[in-house]
Structure formats: C-alpha cells, structure tokens
Amino acid sequence: MNTPPLKLGIAIEETWAFFHEIHAYLEARHALDHFGRRRIDPPFFKERSNRFLFRRDLRSFLERNEVVFFEWASELLVEASRLPKRCGIVTRLHRYEMYQWAEAVNWDAVDRIILVSRAKQEEFAARFPMQREKVVVIPEAISLTRFPTVEKQFQGDLGILCHLTPRKRVYELILAFYELSRERPGFRLHLGGGAHVLHGDYYQAMIDLVRRLGLEDRVFFDGNVEDTPEWYRKIDVFISNSYSEGLQVSPLEAIASGCYCLSHRWPGAEEMLPEANLYYSDRELIQRLLEFRDLSREEKRARVEGLQSIVRDRFDVDRIRVQIGTVMEEVGAGWRRGKT
C-alpha cells in the first residue's frame, strides 16, 4: 500500500524493548509525534492539576495526529479511548494488559488490536466477542542481526533469562534441575535476571533453595544481564518454564544465537516451538534434556538449525515491522476517507 506519510502518534510509557526496530521503520516512512506526560508541582491541588494537564495534553495529541499507536494496551489507551474520537487508534496487547487494563478500555474507540499469539487472540475474543473483527495476530519479533549464531561444543549449560518472579516458575526449575543432577551429573543452570522489587521473598527463597540442595557449584545467579547476546553464547539449552506468556521473546533470541530451546506448555508455546520441544511435567523436561545431551554433535546442530528456520520464517523483525506498519497505514487510509 503506497500510503502518503501519516501524521502518526506514538504513545509508550512502559518499556521500549520490543519496539526499537519497529519505530525506526515507521520513522523512515511517516511523520512521528511522541506523547510525553508532563508534570507540574503547584503548591496546591498537585494531583488534580497534573490529571487535568495529562488529559488536556492527551486530547491535543490525539487531535493533531491521523493515527495514534499505543504500544501497550494500558493506562494511556484507557484514557484515550474515553476521550472524543479524533483519530484512528491502533494498539498492541502483549500479555499483562489483558489482566490489568483490558476491562477498563473502551474498545469501541479502538480501530485495530494487535495480539502477539493466536492463544491470546482466542482469550481476547472470548472476553470481548464484539471486538473480534478488529483483531490481527502479529507475533513478537527479534533482530536476527543483533543475535548472530555462535556454535560451541555442548557443555551442559542450561539457562533461563527473565524477571525472576513466580509466573516464570524459576523456583520449580531449580527443583527439576536438582532431580536432573541426581540422575545425570554434569549440567549447570544459569539464572539470568535480578531480584524483582515486588518479589524479593521469591528471590531469597531461590537462593536458600540452592544452598539447601547443595547446588551452589552448579546453579548460578547471573543477575541483570546487560549484554544478552554474550550471555546466550554460554548457554546450550534455553528453558522457558512460565505458566503464562504473550509470546516470549527470550527463547527466540536464544535460538537465533545458537541455543536449543525447551518450553513448558504455556498457552501459545506451540506457536513458537514444535511438539518435541514442549513439556508439561518436570519428568518430561528431564527426558528431553537427556535425549538432547545424548545426540551426536551433528544431530544437535540439526535440531538447533530446525528451530532457527522457524525463527527466521516467523519472527524476523524486518518482516514483522512491515506487517505492523501496514496495519497503521490501513487505519490511516480509512481515517482519511472518512474525513473527505
């Protein structure tokens, strides 16, 4: 679609971690405008004054753009959806918004809703059946140039990279690793991610568990990982052990970097990995790890390359950002037609 450049607003208050390459693509094609929440410090009525300023600025932001994209379907979208409609609205719902913000959004004011997996599409449609025609599934994506493949000799290094919170089930992974180590020594487990401000007790419980199980020389708390491509280079098998995800990005990065990957069967995991790489129980996880360890080097390489072909075909950001851009351009074209 050869759409003339749009006046395109970008509204993000959460992380930009999944949006940098998409933003660069949009910036090269359209006139971008970014929403920023201002705050003042008057001597009286500070909260009320900032609330008024926020709503006034958001209304002005919507009025001066043809399409506004909300990277997270959260507070900004809630507020914008309840203002008089002045532009096309597109949002991307990753995961957490489904449980914290979705009920507060006036979805009638939203033109397109991008969900990151078919599993989330089904969940959204069940909760908001009148909005199902607005939904488009476009998965999360990664930059293949940022995560080049590095081949190394298998050393038994397992890894997980995430916020160390109960949803990620890292405590349970340590217990599974303990059973694995009793059955077959020689593995090591690397935990990438620091203590979460809301789950300090969970982090301390994991440290205590490792000590009580005598795993201090085989389980490593790597803390917050700044250089993720370098961290993936030391991992042979990446494990996703969550009970809920949108479409987790770190397994895709790990695979692109040359890691094998196994995942608990959280809803949507089958859209990322084949059946042979999924598990429910710790016993299944252990069996899959031992099976992979016992393969020849050539067989291991073939398994990894099979996963990499999936990532290249489905999750390359160079392809995904075009799909997201096309959604915004279609909404923009419709908005222009409606105004003529």
C-alpha positions in Angstrom: 0.0 0.0 0.0 1.5 3.3 -1.1 0.1 5.4 1.6 1.3 9.1 1.8 3.1 9.8 5.0 0.9 9.8 8.0 0.8 12.1 11.0 1.5 9.2 13.3 1.5 9.5 17.1 3.5 7.0 19.3 2.3 6.6 22.9 4.5 4.5 25.2 5.1 4.7 28.9 6.3 1.2 29.5 9.4 -0.4 28.1 10.5 0.2 24.5 12.3 -3.1 24.5 10.1 -4.6 21.8 9.6 -1.5 19.7 13.0 -0.1 18.7 13.3 -1.6 15.2 9.6 -1.1 14.5 10.0 2.6 15.5 12.9 3.0 13.1 10.8 1.6 10.3 7.9 3.9 11.0 10.2 6.9 11.4 11.5 6.4 7.9 8.0 6.4 6.4 5.9 8.7 8.4 5.9 12.0 10.4 6.1 10.8 14.0 4.9 12.5 17.1 5.6 11.2 20.6 3.4 11.6 23.6 5.1 12.7 26.8 3.3 13.1 30.1 4.1 16.5 31.7 4.1 17.0 35.5 4.0 20.2 37.5 4.5 20.9 41.1 2.0 23.6 42.2 1.7 24.5 45.9 -1.9 23.2 46.0 -4.0 20.5 44.2 -1.0 18.9 42.7 -2.7 15.6 41.8 -5.8 17.3 40.4 -3.7 19.8 38.4 -1.5 17.0 36.9 -4.5 15.0 36.0 -6.1 17.9 34.2 -2.8 18.6 32.4 -2.5 15.0 31.3 -5.9 14.8 29.8 -5.6 18.1 28.0 -2.2 17.1 26.5 -3.5 13.7 25.5 -6.6 15.2 23.8 -4.4 17.6 21.9 -2.1 14.7 20.9 -5.0 12.8 19.5 -6.3 15.8 17.6 -3.1 16.6 15.8 -2.4 13.0 14.5 -4.2 10.9 12.0 -3.3 7.6 13.7 -2.0 7.0 17.2 -0.3 3.7 18.1 -0.3 2.6 21.7 2.5 0.0 22.1 0.9 -1.2 25.4 -2.9 -1.5 25.8 -2.6 0.0 29.3 -3.3 3.3 31.1 -2.7 5.7 28.1 -5.1 3.7 25.9 -7.7 3.6 28.7 -7.7 7.4 28.9 -7.5 7.9 25.1 -10.4 5.5 24.5 -12.6 7.6 26.7 -12.0 10.9 25.0 -13.9 12.1 22.0 -12.6 10.2 18.9 -10.3 12.4 16.9 -8.1 9.9 15.1 -7.5 6.3 14.2 -6.3 4.2 17.1 -4.1 1.1 16.9 -2.8 -0.8 19.9 -0.7 -3.8 20.6 -1.6 -6.0 23.6 1.3 -8.2 24.8 0.1 -10.0 27.9 -0.1 -8.3 31.2 -2.6 -5.7 29.9 -5.1 -8.5 29.4 -5.4 -8.9 33.2 -4.7 -5.4 34.5 -6.2 -2.9 31.9 -8.4 -4.7 29.3 -11.7 -4.3 31.2 -11.1 -0.5 31.5 -10.5 0.1 27.8 -13.4 1.4 25.7 -12.7 -1.0 22.8 -15.3 0.6 20.6 -12.9 3.6 20.1 -10.0 1.3 19.0 -9.7 0.6 15.3 -7.2 -2.3 15.3 -5.9 -4.5 18.1 -2.7 -6.4 17.5 -2.3 -9.5 19.6 1.0 -11.4 19.7 -0.3 -15.0 19.5 -3.4 -17.0 18.4 -3.8 -18.1 22.0 -4.2 -14.5 23.2 -6.5 -13.9 20.3 -8.8 -16.7 21.5 -8.7 -15.4 25.0 -9.4 -11.8 23.9 -12.3 -12.9 21.7 -13.9 -14.9 24.5 -13.8 -11.9 26.8 -14.7 -9.2 24.2 -16.6 -11.1 21.4 -17.9 -7.8 19.8 -14.3 -6.7 19.1 -13.1 -9.9 17.4 -13.2 -8.4 13.9 -10.7 -5.7 14.9 -8.0 -8.2 16.0 -5.0 -9.1 13.9 -2.3 -11.5 15.2 1.3 -10.4 14.6 3.8 -12.2 16.8 6.7 -10.7 18.8 9.9 -10.4 16.8 13.6 -10.2 17.2 16.5 -8.7 15.2 18.5 -11.6 13.6 21.5 -9.3 13.1 21.6 -8.5 16.8 21.7 -12.2 17.7 24.1 -13.9 15.3 24.5 -17.7 15.6 27.6 -18.8 17.6 28.3 -22.6 17.5 30.0 -24.1 20.5 30.8 -27.5 21.9 28.0 -28.8 24.2 29.0 -28.4 27.8 25.7 -29.0 29.6 24.9 -25.3 30.3 21.2 -24.7 30.8 19.8 -21.2 31.1 16.7 -19.1 31.7 16.6 -15.3 31.2 13.6 -13.4 32.7 12.2 -11.4 35.6 12.7 -13.8 38.5 9.0 -13.8 39.5 6.6 -16.6 40.4 5.0 -16.5 37.0 8.3 -17.6 35.4 8.4 -20.7 37.8 12.2 -20.5 38.3 11.9 -22.0 41.8 10.3 -25.1 40.2 13.0 -25.2 37.6 15.7 -25.3 40.3 13.8 -28.3 41.8 13.7 -30.0 38.4 17.4 -29.3 37.9 18.1 -31.0 41.3 16.4 -34.1 40.0 18.3 -34.0 36.8 21.6 -33.6 38.6 20.9 -36.6 40.8 20.1 -38.7 37.7 22.9 -37.4 35.4 25.6 -35.1 36.8 27.4 -32.6 34.6 24.8 -30.0 33.9 24.9 -26.4 35.1 22.0 -23.9 35.4 22.3 -20.2 34.7 19.6 -17.9 36.0 19.6 -14.6 34.2 17.7 -11.8 35.9 17.7 -9.9 39.1 15.5 -9.7 42.2 12.1 -8.1 41.4 11.1 -5.2 43.7 7.7 -6.8 44.3 9.0 -10.4 44.8 12.1 -10.1 47.0 10.9 -13.0 49.1 10.8 -15.2 46.0 14.3 -14.3 45.0 15.6 -15.1 48.5 13.7 -18.4 48.6 15.5 -19.4 45.4 18.9 -18.6 46.9 18.0 -20.5 50.1 16.8 -23.5 48.0 20.0 -23.7 46.0 22.0 -23.6 49.3 19.8 -26.3 51.0 20.1 -28.6 48.0 23.9 -28.2 47.8 23.8 -26.8 44.3 26.0 -23.7 44.8 28.6 -25.0 42.3 26.0 -25.8 39.6 23.3 -23.1 39.8 24.5 -19.6 39.1 22.6 -16.3 39.7 23.8 -14.1 36.9 21.8 -11.0 37.9 20.6 -8.5 35.4 22.1 -9.3 32.1 23.1 -6.2 30.1 24.9 -8.0 27.2 22.3 -10.6 26.2 24.0 -11.8 23.0 27.1 -12.6 25.0 25.1 -14.3 27.8 23.4 -16.6 25.2 26.8 -17.7 23.9 27.4 -19.7 27.1 24.0 -21.5 27.0 23.5 -24.8 25.3 19.8 -25.2 26.1 17.4 -22.3 26.9 14.4 -23.2 29.0 11.1 -21.3 29.3 9.3 -22.5 32.4 6.5 -19.9 32.7 2.8 -20.7 33.2 1.7 -17.6 31.2 3.3 -15.6 28.4 2.2 -13.5 25.5 4.8 -14.8 23.1 8.1 -14.8 25.0 11.0 -13.1 23.2 14.0 -14.5 25.1 13.6 -18.1 23.7 13.6 -16.6 20.1 16.8 -14.6 20.9 18.4 -17.7 22.4 17.5 -19.9 19.3 18.9 -17.3 16.9 22.1 -17.2 19.0 22.5 -21.0 18.5 20.8 -22.4 21.6 18.5 -25.4 21.7 15.2 -24.5 23.4 12.6 -26.3 25.5 9.4 -24.8 26.9 6.7 -25.6 29.4 3.3 -25.7 27.5 2.0 -22.3 28.4 -0.8 -21.3 26.1 0.8 -20.2 22.8 4.1 -22.0 23.3 3.1 -24.3 20.4 3.1 -21.3 18.1 6.8 -20.9 18.9 8.2 -24.4 19.2 7.4 -27.9 17.7 5.8 -30.6 19.8 9.1 -32.3 20.6 10.3 -29.2 22.4 7.3 -28.8 24.7 6.7 -30.4 28.1 4.2 -30.3 31.0 5.9 -32.1 33.8 9.5 -32.0 35.2 9.9 -35.6 34.2 9.2 -34.7 30.6 11.7 -31.8 30.8 14.4 -34.1 32.2 13.7 -36.7 29.5 14.0 -34.1 26.7 17.2 -32.7 28.2 18.8 -36.1 28.5 17.7 -37.0 24.9 19.3 -33.9 23.5 22.5 -34.4 25.5 22.9 -37.9 24.1 22.6 -36.8 20.5 25.7 -36.6 18.3 27.2 -33.2 17.6 25.7 -33.3 14.0 22.3 -34.3 15.4 22.4 -31.4 17.9 23.3 -29.0 15.2 20.4 -30.2 13.0 17.9 -29.8 15.9 19.1 -26.2 16.5 19.0 -25.3 12.8 15.4 -26.6 12.6 14.4 -24.2 15.4 16.4 -21.4 13.7 14.4 -21.9 10.5 11.2 -21.3 12.4 12.6 -18.1 13.9 13.7 -16.8 10.6 10.4 -17.6 8.9 8.0 -16.4 11.6 9.7 -13.9 13.9 12.2 -11.8 12.0 11.6 -8.2 12.9 12.3 -7.0 9.4 9.2 -8.8 8.3 7.1 -8.1 11.4 7.6 -4.4 11.4 6.3 -4.2 7.9 3.1 -6.0 9.0 2.6 -3.6 11.9 3.3 -0.6 9.7 0.7 -1.9 7.2 -1.9 -2.1 9.9 -1.3 1.6 10.8 -1.4 2.6 7.2 -4.7 0.8 6.6 -6.2 2.6 9.6 -4.8 5.9 8.4 -6.2 5.4 4.9 -9.6 4.6 6.4 -9.5 7.7 8.6 -8.6 9.9 5.7 -11.5 8.5 3.6 -13.9 9.2 6.5 -12.9 12.8 6.7 -13.3 13.5 2.9 
